[in-house]
């Protein structure tokens, strides 16, 4: 009986020591967590890019892609100031059958087609939509990546 009692005490002390070791590891100080500030970008979602963030040059920029599923890309931006819109498409290959097909104004009127560059006065405040696609008047539709840049001055 004495041996059983001693064995029980030894077992309890052994398990209590193990718990202290585990607690010491659990409560060890950890390295400080440094959060990286995520760069805000204009990203294409499906066939639409919402131009919400300006870059260091105070211009809206985004990378986009035309493919067989998305033969048109819609660029949506809001204009709060009257001024001039300067827009350009920069294909990854340098050249391609790609252009600004149309611009939709806040009052639901439209204009177009244009080329790879667009320069026009913005006479209305509100939401604009630029439609980018390939020219139906030319051969070989453009499929691939391109960059688009919008400046309002």
C-alpha positions, 0 to 999 in steps of 0.5 A, spaced: 500 500 500 505 504 501 508 503 494 502 504 491 501 511 495 509 513 493 508 511 486 501 515 485 505 521 488 511 520 483 506 520 478 502 526 480 509 530 481 511 528 474 505 530 470 505 537 474 512 538 472 510 536 464 505 541 465 509 547 467 514 546 461 508 546 456 506 552 459 513 556 459 513 554 452 506 557 450 507 563 454 514 565 450 514 572 447 513 572 440 516 576 435 512 583 433 507 582 427 509 587 422 503 589 417 505 590 410 501 596 407 498 593 401 498 597 395 492 600 392 491 598 385 485 598 380 484 591 378 480 587 373 474 583 375 471 579 370 470 584 364 470 591 368 475 595 372 473 600 377 478 606 377 478 608 384 486 609 386 491 614 383 498 612 382 504 617 384 503 621 377 496 622 379 493 618 374 489 612 374 492 606 371 491 598 371 493 592 367 488 588 363 486 583 359 482 581 353 481 574 351 475 570 347 471 570 353 472 577 355 472 581 348 471 587 351 473 591 357 469 596 361 473 602 365 469 605 370 471 612 373 468 618 377 469 625 375 468 630 380 472 636 376 471 639 369 477 638 365 480 634 360 481 626 359 487 623 356 487 616 356 491 611 352 492 603 351 499 600 351 499 593 349 504 588 352 506 587 345 507 594 343 502 593 337 495 590 336 488 591 334 485 594 340 482 601 341 477 605 345 470 603 342 466 608 346 465 612 352 459 613 355 457 619 359 453 621 365 447 623 362 447 616 358 450 619 351 456 616 348 461 617 343 466 613 339 470 609 336 477 612 338 484 609 337 489 607 342 489 614 344 483 618 347 483 626 348 477 629 350 474 635 354 469 632 360 464 637 361 459 633 366 460 631 373 459 623 374 460 616 372 463 615 366 465 608 362 470 607 357 469 601 353 475 597 350 475 592 345 478 590 338 476 594 331 471 590 328 473 593 321 480 590 322 483 583 321 486 579 327 482 581 334 487 583 339 488 577 345 492 578 351 495 583 356 495 591 356 495 597 360 490 602 360 492 609 363 487 615 365 489 622 366 484 628 368 487 635 368 
